[in-house]
Amino acid sequence: MNIKEFNQSPKKVFESKFRKINSFETPAENIDLSVVDSFGEEWTKFHQFSKDEIDCLGEMYFDIIDEKIINKNTYGIDIGCGTGRFTKYLSDKIGFMEAVDPSDAIFSADNLLHGVENVRLSKASTDNIPFDDETFDFGMSIGVLHHIPNTQMALADCVKKIKIGGYFYLYLYYNLDNKGGLFRFLLLLVTGIRKIISALPNKIKKPICDIIAVLMYMPIVLLGRFLKFIGFKKLAEKLPLSGYQNQTFFVIRNDALDRFGTSLEQRFSKKEIEEMMRNCGLDYIKFSDNIPYWHVIGKRIK
């Protein structure tokens, strides 16, 4: 496989624990550096994902990916890779993956991806991805672009790195457009709580989010698990937080911090996501009918 060179010189090269990590200039045009720093600290705390946890997440997120899209001939890029957990899930299915992230989470990814040879790590943001346009067969950005001020612009910056005929996979928070009024009311309450908690110092924010995981997430999750156990699977799936019924407490704690700890969070309807993707030249758009909402893939046609 023809692995591409960077289209610019790195600002700095870090000798991380297991490999070199090239760091590139992070422009201030379409990025909130305080959010980047916050996620860097978060992923430094939550980085020891087990194989079972990664496999469980991967099976949930990549239900719309097949061997036509990802195989041993595929050159891919994970934009906003965080700890590298999704890169690791795909690493034995793909030819080579470039994993980029603007935060210090990239060093946690170095630890998680120890021994994975078909991955290169780089420290870079969406508006300075250090590769030429139309380089990759496949790209993905999972749970990232809704934390960027201009999501449409960030998506365009990502998609232009994909070859014509290649695929781009996206997960963005949804605005509960497929839920009823009660769920949307709960989202308003949660959003208000998030705005208060996200403004707190990290040493206070992290334990509060752990308490939220115990007192808010776990009772609902455990109720759902019980309902499944006694045969009421459909009822369990209608509960809030049903996506966590098969997840470990570690993943739940991580997501509680992810949801309540960030100051910038945008949410989109299925229609809005499809429109943004088409604006970037993607077509043959396929949404998953399963949680988490919305994850979707499209093919670049122009």
URGIDA-V969385 format. One record per helix or strand of 2 or more residues. SS is the DSSP state (H for helix, E for strand). FROM is the first residue (numbers start at 1). TO is the last residue. If there is no record, write none. Layout:
ss->SS from->FROM to->TO
ss->SS from->FROM to->TO
This chain:
ss->E from->12 to->15
ss->E from->20 to->23
ss->H from->33 to->45
ss->H from->51 to->61
ss->E from->75 to->79
ss->H from->85 to->90
ss->E from->96 to->100
ss->H from->105 to->112
ss->E from->119 to->123
ss->H from->126 to->128
ss->E from->136 to->142
ss->H from->145 to->147
ss->H from->151 to->159
ss->E from->162 to->171
ss->H from->181 to->198
ss->H from->202 to->229
ss->H from->233 to->237
ss->H from->242 to->244
ss->H from->249 to->260
ss->H from->270 to->279
ss->E from->282 to->287
ss->E from->295 to->300
